Amino acid sequence: MPPPQAPTRLATPQDVIEQARPLFAVPEFWIEHVGSGALSRGLWSLLLLAAIVLFTFAVGGVLTRLLGRLAEKTRWQVDDELVQGLRGPIARSGILLGVMAALEAFEFDLDSGIPAGRILRSLAVLVWVPYVFRSTMLVLRAASEDPDHFRTLEPRTFPLFDNLAKVALFVAFSYLVLVVVWRLDPSGFLASAGIAGIAIGFAAQDTLSNLFAGVFIIADAPYRVGDFITLDTGERGEVLNIGLRSTRILTRDDIEITIPNAIMGRAKITNEAGGPSPAHRIRVRVSCAYGTDVARVRSALIDCASETEHVLSTPAPRVRFRSFGESGLDFELLCWIPMPVLRGQVLDALHTAVYERFASDGIEIPYPKRDLYLHRVDAPEPPGD
């Protein structure tokens, strides 16, 4: 029987560097014409650094042009942004590769004393972190806006997938830097994970409660990004972001409020943009003097609503005769607007239109009246002495 073959071992980044090290050495023709001293090695290192940087820039330019032409043929716009973003990481990677090659040519031991090699290799990994994070976010956002091809990923679940992707990328890059580059043994981290988890659980109860509440909020979707909500504590505004720790809302005063997800999970929330339609109903309460023609009031209020901008024609505006008030007849105008953010603007326009219409039609808007009657009372005569 033939002897068993040893299993094939995957090449590590260090193996690649060891195999490429002879390529960075000072060649014989350079030694013959320039010399083998420190100055000669320094000049060769600078020349090698410049050559690698220029080569990387050239390759990056050609690669982005080719990928850009391919991206123009697709219907997605996100691939154009991904291609344009490649220039920065490729250029920075070329500079780091050139520095490493120059140090190798100068016969500098990258892994002794100050671990310059590991530092440079760590930087070579980290320069890609912003691009990968941003690219992942762009791809997920584009997929969430394409319901025909992606049903699970939608604007409602985008924050959840975005946060999960960030956590996964953080773990992946941490593994590359700590385990692959620095060759740290992960068994120690895994062994202490249980104890650390218990300690962190007690020390970060609020953070963990916010984390789990954020996951449930994203999954249950009581509100979404862009919805207009009102809390039981009185805060009202548009939801800007639903993160793992907190929710940010923007009030009508352009003030951003950050609320922990644990509080949002326990709060009573009124979602003005919820329901089957984002349309929002508003109410205008008005009173008329006793004796006013009810049909005339209804017609005037309907006309005011129909002529006001942003008031929807479907559902149609309607008027309700609510009650007999102390000073007059109480009516309520009900109409719909396309989104809750227009509530203040439309109410202002409706109040102005109703007041001017009632004034022109001679419809009296009553107000509480009090009649004061004065009469003289003779003071009693004081008793005699």
C-alpha positions in Angstrom: 0.0 0.0 0.0 1.3 3.4 -0.8 2.1 5.5 2.3 -0.7 7.9 3.4 -0.3 11.4 2.1 -0.3 14.2 4.5 -3.3 16.5 4.3 -2.9 19.6 2.2 -2.4 22.6 4.4 -3.9 25.9 3.3 -1.5 28.7 2.7 -1.5 31.5 5.2 -0.7 35.1 4.6 2.7 34.5 6.2 3.4 31.7 3.8 2.7 34.0 0.9 5.0 36.6 2.3 7.8 34.0 2.7 7.4 32.9 -0.9 7.4 36.4 -2.2 10.4 37.6 -0.1 13.0 36.6 -2.8 11.2 38.9 -5.2 12.0 41.9 -3.0 15.7 41.2 -2.5 18.3 43.4 -4.1 19.1 41.9 -7.5 22.6 41.1 -8.7 22.7 43.7 -11.4 21.9 46.4 -8.8 24.7 45.2 -6.6 27.2 45.2 -9.5 26.4 48.8 -10.6 25.4 50.5 -7.3 26.9 48.4 -4.6 25.7 46.3 -1.6 25.9 48.9 1.2 23.1 50.4 3.2 22.8 53.3 0.8 22.4 50.9 -2.1 19.7 48.9 -0.2 18.0 52.2 0.7 17.8 53.4 -2.9 16.5 50.0 -4.0 13.9 50.1 -1.3 12.7 53.5 -2.4 12.6 52.5 -6.0 10.7 49.4 -5.1 8.2 51.4 -3.0 7.6 53.8 -5.8 7.2 51.0 -8.4 4.7 49.1 -6.3 2.6 52.2 -5.5 2.5 53.3 -9.2 1.7 49.7 -10.2 -1.1 49.5 -7.7 -2.6 52.9 -8.8 -2.5 51.8 -12.4 -4.1 48.4 -11.6 -6.7 50.2 -9.5 -7.5 52.6 -12.3 -7.9 49.9 -14.9 -9.9 47.7 -12.6 -12.4 50.5 -11.6 -12.8 51.5 -15.3 -13.6 47.9 -16.3 -15.9 47.3 -13.4 -17.5 50.7 -14.1 -18.4 49.8 -17.6 -19.9 46.6 -16.4 -21.9 48.5 -13.8 -23.3 50.8 -16.4 -25.1 47.9 -18.0 -27.0 46.9 -14.9 -30.2 48.5 -13.6 -28.9 49.0 -10.1 -27.3 52.3 -9.1 -25.6 50.9 -6.1 -22.9 49.0 -8.1 -21.7 52.3 -9.5 -21.1 53.6 -6.0 -19.4 50.4 -5.0 -17.0 50.6 -8.0 -16.2 54.3 -7.3 -15.4 53.4 -3.7 -12.8 50.9 -4.6 -10.1 53.5 -5.5 -9.4 54.5 -1.9 -8.8 51.0 -0.4 -6.8 49.8 -3.4 -4.5 52.9 -3.2 -4.0 52.5 0.5 -3.3 48.8 0.2 -0.8 49.5 -2.5 1.1 52.0 -0.3 1.2 49.5 2.6 2.4 46.7 0.3 5.1 49.0 -1.1 6.2 49.9 2.5 6.4 46.2 3.4 8.4 45.4 0.2 10.7 48.3 0.8 11.4 47.1 4.3 12.0 43.6 3.1 14.5 44.9 0.5 16.3 46.8 3.2 16.7 43.5 5.0 14.5 44.7 7.9 13.1 41.8 9.9 9.4 42.7 10.1 8.6 40.2 12.8 11.4 40.8 15.3 11.5 43.4 18.0 8.8 45.9 17.0 6.3 43.8 15.0 6.2 46.1 12.1 5.1 43.4 9.8 2.1 42.5 11.8 1.2 46.2 12.3 1.4 46.8 8.5 -0.6 43.6 7.8 -3.2 44.7 10.4 -3.5 48.1 8.7 -3.8 46.3 5.3 -6.9 44.6 6.7 -8.3 47.6 8.5 -8.2 49.9 5.4 -10.9 47.8 3.9 -13.2 48.0 6.9 -15.0 51.3 6.0 -15.5 50.2 2.4 -16.9 46.8 3.3 -19.2 48.3 6.0 -20.5 51.0 3.6 -20.8 48.6 0.7 -22.8 46.1 2.8 -25.2 48.9 4.0 -25.7 50.1 0.4 -26.4 46.6 -0.9 -28.9 45.9 1.9 -30.6 49.2 1.4 -30.9 48.7 -2.3 -32.3 45.2 -1.8 -34.8 46.4 0.8 -36.1 48.8 -1.9 -36.6 46.0 -4.4 -39.6 44.0 -3.2 -39.9 42.1 -6.5 -36.7 40.2 -5.9 -36.2 40.4 -2.1 -39.3 39.7 0.0 -37.7 39.1 3.4 -35.5 42.2 3.2 -37.8 45.2 3.2 -37.6 48.8 4.6 -39.2 47.5 7.8 -36.6 44.8 8.4 -33.6 46.7 7.0 -32.4 48.0 10.4 -32.3 44.4 11.7 -30.3 43.0 8.8 -28.1 46.0 8.8 -27.2 45.6 12.5 -26.7 41.8 12.1 -24.4 42.4 9.1 -22.4 45.0 11.1 -21.9 42.5 14.0 -20.9 39.7 11.6 -18.4 41.9 9.8 -17.0 43.1 13.1 -16.4 39.5 14.2 -14.9 38.6 10.9 -12.4 41.5 10.8 -11.5 40.9 14.4 -10.7 37.3 13.6 -8.5 38.3 10.7 -6.5 40.8 12.7 -6.2 38.9 16.0 -6.0 35.3 14.9 -4.7 35.3 11.4 -2.3 38.3 11.6 -1.3 38.3 15.2 -1.7 34.5 15.6 -3.4 34.7 19.0 -4.9 31.5 20.3 -8.7 31.9 20.4 -9.2 29.1 22.9 -8.4 31.4 25.7 -11.1 33.8 24.6 -13.6 31.0 24.2 -12.8 29.5 27.6 -13.4 32.8 29.4 -16.5 33.6 27.3 -18.9 32.0 29.8 -17.5 33.9 32.8 -17.2 37.1 30.8 -20.8 36.7 29.6 -22.1 36.4 33.2 -20.1 39.4 34.3 -21.1 41.5 31.3 -24.7 40.4 31.8 -24.8 41.8 35.4 -22.7 44.9 34.5 -24.7 45.8 31.4 -28.2 44.9 32.2 -29.6 48.2 30.8 -27.6 47.8 27.6 -28.7 44.2 27.1 -32.3 45.1 27.8 -32.1 47.8 25.2 -30.5 45.4 22.7 -33.2 42.8 23.1 -35.9 45.4 23.0 -34.4 46.8 19.8 -34.5 43.3 18.2 -38.2 42.8 19.2 -39.1 46.3 18.0 -37.5 45.6 14.6 -39.2 42.2 14.3 -42.6 43.2 15.7 -42.6 46.6 13.9 -44.9 48.7 16.0 -43.4 51.6 14.1 -41.0 52.0 11.2 -38.4 54.5 10.0 -40.3 57.5 8.6 -43.4 56.9 10.8 -44.8 59.8 12.8 -45.3 58.6 16.4 -46.5 60.1 19.7 -45.4 58.7 23.0 -47.4 58.5 26.2 -45.0 61.0 27.7 -45.9 63.6 25.1 -43.0 63.4 22.7 -44.1 63.5 19.0 -42.0 63.3 15.9 -40.7 61.3 12.9 -38.7 58.1 13.5 -35.2 58.7 12.0 -33.5 55.5 13.0 -34.1 52.3 14.9 -30.8 51.0 16.3 -29.9 48.1 18.5 -29.7 50.4 21.6 -32.0 53.3 20.9 -34.6 54.9 18.7 -34.1 58.5 17.4 -37.1 60.7 16.6 -37.1 64.2 15.1 -39.7 66.6 16.5 -41.4 69.4 14.6 -39.0 71.8 16.3 -36.1 70.0 14.5 -34.9 68.6 17.8 -33.6 65.0 17.8 -34.6 62.9 20.7 -32.8 59.6 21.5 -34.9 57.2 23.5 -33.5 53.8 24.8 -35.3 50.9 23.2 -36.2 49.4 26.7 -38.3 52.5 27.3 -39.8 52.3 23.8 -40.7 48.7 24.4 -42.7 49.5 27.5 -44.2 52.8 26.3 -47.7 53.3 24.9 -47.0 54.6 21.3 -49.5 56.2 19.0 -48.4 55.6 15.4 -50.1 58.3 13.3 -48.7 56.8 10.1 -49.8 53.2 10.9 -52.7 51.3 9.6 -53.5 50.3 6.0 -52.7 53.8 4.7 -50.3 56.6 5.7 -53.2 59.1 5.4 -54.1 60.9 8.6 -57.4 62.4 9.7 -57.6 65.8 11.3 -60.4 67.5 13.2 -61.5 71.1 13.2 -64.0 72.0 15.9 -66.2 75.1 15.5 -69.4 76.5 17.1 -72.2 78.5 15.6 -74.8 80.7 17.3 -78.2 79.2 18.0 -80.6 79.9 15.1 -77.9 79.4 12.4 -79.0 77.3 9.4 -77.3 73.9 9.9 -77.2 73.1 6.1 -75.5 76.4 5.5 -72.8 75.6 8.1 -72.2 72.2 6.6 -71.8 73.6 3.1 -69.4 76.3 4.2 -67.2 73.8 6.1 -67.1 71.3 3.2 -66.1 74.1 0.8 -63.3 75.2 3.1 -61.9 71.7 3.2 -62.2 71.2 -0.5 -60.3 74.4 -1.3 -57.5 73.8 1.2 -54.2 72.4 -0.1 -53.1 68.9 0.9 -56.7 67.9 1.9 -57.5 64.6 0.2 -60.7 64.2 -1.8 -60.8 60.5 -1.0 -62.0 59.9 1.7 -64.2 62.9 1.2 -64.4 65.6 3.9 -67.4 65.3 6.2 -69.1 67.4 8.9 -70.6 66.2 12.1 -73.1 68.0 14.3 -71.7 67.0 17.7 -73.7 68.6 20.4 -75.7 71.6 21.7 -73.2 73.6 23.5 -73.7 76.2 26.2 -73.2 79.1 23.8 -74.0 77.6 20.4 -74.2 74.6 18.1 -71.0 72.5 18.1 -69.8 71.1 14.7 -66.7 69.1 13.7 -65.0 69.1 10.3 -63.3 65.8 9.5 -60.8 65.5 6.6 -57.8 63.5 5.6 -54.2 64.6 4.8 -51.6 62.4 3.0 -49.2 62.3 5.8 -49.1 63.3 9.5 -46.2 65.7 9.1 -48.6 68.1 7.3 -51.0 68.3 10.3 -49.9 71.7 11.7 -49.8 73.3 8.2 -53.2 72.1 7.1 -54.9 73.0 10.5 -53.6 76.5 10.2 -55.0 76.8 6.6 -58.3 75.3 7.6 -58.8 77.6 10.7 -58.0 80.6 8.6 -60.4 79.5 5.8 -63.3 78.7 8.2 -63.0 82.0 10.0 -62.9 84.1 6.8 -65.8 82.1 5.3 -68.0 82.5 8.4 -67.2 86.2 8.4 -68.2 86.6 4.8 -71.4 84.5 5.1 -72.5 86.2 8.3 -72.3 83.1 10.4 -71.7 84.1 14.0 -69.1 82.2 16.0 -70.4 82.5 19.6 -68.4 83.0 22.7 -69.4 82.7 26.4 -71.4 85.6 27.6 -72.1 86.7 31.2 -74.8 89.2 32.1 -74.1 91.3 35.2 -77.0 93.0 36.9 -76.4 95.7 39.5 -79.1 96.9 41.9 -79.0 99.2 44.9 -79.5 97.8 48.4 -80.1 100.2 51.2 -77.9 99.6 54.1 -79.7 98.9 57.4 -79.6 101.7 60.0 -77.3 101.1 62.8 -79.0 100.3 66.1 -79.4 103.2 68.5 -77.5 103.8 71.6 
